[in-house]
Amino acid sequence: MKQRILVVDDERDLCEILQFNLSAAGYQADVAYSGQEALEKGVSRYDLLLLDVMMPGMSGFELADRLRNSDDTASIPIIFLTALGDEKDKLHGFDLGADDYISKPFSVREVMARVKAVLARTSPDAGNEATRLSYEGLVMDLSKMTVTVDGEPVSLTRTEFDLLHLLLGNRGQVFSRQDVLDRVWPREVVVTDRTVDVNITRMRKKIGRYSSCIVTRHGFGYLFVV
């Protein structure tokens, strides 16, 4: 089955170019010209969003925040495509749970390479590891990319999922912020220590009573303790 990608941008010519190239690469590509139109299409049906930031009405940042706070769409990968290239804008995008951030103008080849990389990281069958990690009632199913806490499903972004995977899969091992950046974020993405802290905080809130297992060793980093 083809992977489904939704391009959300108010520049119609750009949407057409990306839709053509994504379709030629074997993806099912659809377009929406506003955040509201994207919601009406049913975002949960897609495997990836290419999302502009500066759009009339609902901005891309606002749409991403809305998606990340809904159980149905919290884990859908997002790549921002935007003319906002300042570091603070990029950090805001990653704080919202973006999987990548591409500044305009960009080449179509670059977008296609980033799309391929994000989908490779986020596909349910990525990797050849054991399919289950758990500690008491905290369970990660790596084949289905799901997390449950005492039997209740928890919606994590891909970054939050990877953070929990790293710490839970290496219990008792301390990871510095740089270790976390190197292991969780792709090499071509530039983020700061603050982005690590923000994502750790968000992940902690979502895993309920197991949040106390994610411990900060000041001056050293993070670890999962039992």
N, C-alpha and C positions, 0 to 999 in steps of 0.2 A: 504494500500500500504506500502511495506517495505521501511524503511528509508535507503538511499543510503550513503555509506561511502567509501571514496577513501583513501587507504594507499599509501603514497609516500615515498619510502625508497630504497636505492640501495642495501640493504642487502636482498637478495632473500629469504633466509630461514626465516628471521623475517617476511617478507611480507606474506609468506605462512602460518606461525603460526597465525598471526593476522587475515588473511582472513578466515582461518578455524574457529577460535573461534568467530569471528563476525558473520559469516554465521550461525554457530550453535546457536547463540543468537537471530537469527531472522532478522538480517540486510542483505541488499544487499551489499556485500563487493567486491570491485575491487582493483587492485593494479597497481601502476606505479613505475618504477625503476629510474625515473629521473624527474626533474621539467618540462623539455620539454615534456616528455611523458604524464605527468599529464595534461598539457595544451592541448595536442592533443586529450585527452579523453573527453574534455569539462567539466571543473570544475563546471560550473554553474548547472550541472545536479545533483550535490551531496548535501546532507544535512550536511555533516561534512567531514573535511580533517584531517587525521593523518599524520603529516608532519615531516620528518627528516630534520635536518639542514645541516649537512655536507655531501653533495652529489657532485659528479663530475659535472662540468658545472655550471648550475644554483643552488645556494644554497637554502635551505629552507627559509631562511630569505629573499632572493631576490624574490623568488616565492611569499611569503606572501605579500611583499610590492607591487608587481605587481597586485596581486589579490585585495588587499585593495584599489587600485587606479583605479579599473575598476567597472563601475556601475553594471555589470552583476554578479560580484563575491564579491563585497565589504562586503556583509552581511553573507557570508558563514562561519560558525564556524570553527576555526582551533585549533587543539591541536598539539603542538610541541612534538616530541619524539626524544630526542637527548642526546648525550654524553656530550654536553656542559652544565655543571651544575653550573657554576659560577654565582654569583648574577648578574653581569653585563650582562651576556648572557640572563638570565631570564628576566631582565628588558627590554633588547632590544626586546625580543620576545613579551612581553606585550605591549611595545610601538608600535609595528607593528600591534597591534590589536588582539593578540592571546587570545583565550578563556581559555586555560590551557597550562601547560608546564610540561612535565614529563621527568625526567632525566633517562638516561640509566645507569646501567641495571635496568630493572623494571620487575615486575611480570605481567603476562597476566591478572590476576584478578584485579590488580590496573588499568590497561588500560581500562578494561571493565567497571569498576565502574566509571571512569572519563568520558568515552564515554556516559554512561547512564545519568550522571549528566548534562553534557553539552547539550545533546539533550533534556533533560527535561526542561532546562532553555530556550532553543532557539526554541522549537517547536512552530508553529504559534498559537496553541490552549492552550499554557501554561497559567495557572492561570484562575481565574473566575471573572476578573474585568470588569468594563465598557469597551466597545470596542473602545471608541474614546476619545481623549483628544485634545483640540485645544486652540489656542490663536490667534485671528484674522486669518491671512492666514497660520499660522503654525499648521499643523494637523497631529496627530499620530493616525493611525488605529491599535489598539492593537490586533485585530483578524487576520489581514493580515500582521502585523509587517512591516508596511510601514510608511514613513514620507513624507509629501509634504510641500513645501513652495510656497505659492501663486499659487497652482495648479501644480507645477513642482515637480516630484519625487526627493527625496534626498536619496542617498545610505549611510547608517550608518552601522558601525560594530555593532555586538550585544552589546558590551560594551558601545559604544556611544549611542545606542538606549536606553539602560537601564539608562544611565546617564540623558538623556533628559527626559525620563519617570519619573525618580525620581524628577527632578527639576520642570518640567512642571506640574506634578501631585500634587505638594505641593507648589504652587506659594506663594512667600513671606516668606517661611520657610528657615532658614539658616541651611545648612548641613556642618559640619566640614569635613575635609579630612578623618578623621577616620570614621565618619558616612557614607561617600560615600563608603569607602573601605568595611565596614561591610555590606552595602546594595547591592552593585553592584558586588563585586568579591566574588567567593565562599570561604568558610572558609579555605579550604585546600591550597589555593593559597596565596603565600606570595608576596606582592607587596609593593611599597613605595609611599609616598606622591607625588613624582615626576611623577609616573605613572598616578595618578589621574589628575595632572596638564596637562600632555601631552594629555590625552584623552579628557579632557575638551576643550583644545585648538583646537584639531582636529574637535570636534563636533561643536564648535562655527563657525569655518570656513565654515562648510557645510550648516548651517542654514541661511546663508546670513544676511539679514537686522535684523533678530531676534537675532543675536549674542549679541547685546547690552543688551538683556534681561537677559543673563547669567552674573550675577554680582559677582565679588569677593569682599568679605568683609575681608580685610586684618586682620589677627589674629583670624578670626572666621570661614570663609569658603565660600561656594557658595550658591547662591539662584537665583530663577527666579523672576524678577520684571516686573510689568506691568505698 
